[in-house]
Amino acid sequence: MTNFNVAETQIRQLHARYADAVFRKDYDSFADCFTQDCEWRISGLVLKGRKEIRTTFENLMGQFRRVLITIRTPILDVGNGSATGRSYFTEQSM
């Protein structure tokens, strides 16, 4: 069984790294938040794989000086060796 506290801590760290990479416009660190075979859905786009996400993220961020993301506490279901969940966030762009 997956430990809830460990899963939550790891997910919070992922959220923190994601928000930090966005704010600093660190494209490689942002891409590292995703697995090689991931899928990211944003603004009607469906991006597949870390490389496509990195390229698209860099293009999108060119429109902004800074973007600050605040991520809420994750809502998690943990058990049977896996964790799933969702989070809400607020984005402020300049």
TANORUR-V7886 format. One line per field, one symbol per residue. ss: DSSP state (a for helix, b for strand, c for the rest). psi: psi as a letter, one per 20 degrees, with the letter a starting at -180 (. if undefined). burial: # if it has 9 or more other C-alpha atoms within 8 Angstrom, else .. Layout:
ss=???
psi=???
burial=???
//
This chain:
ss=cccaaaaaaaaaaaaaaaaaaaaaccaaaaacccccccbbbbccbbbbcaaaaaaaaaaaacccccbbbbbcccbbbbbccbbbbbccbbbbbc
psi=pppgggggghghgggghghghggilnhghghiiqrhkrppppliqoppqgghggggggggiiiqgqpppoprpqoqoprkjrpqaqqqrpppq.
burial=.#....##..##.##.###.###.###.###.##...#.#......####.###..##..#..#.####.#..#.#.##...#...#.......
//
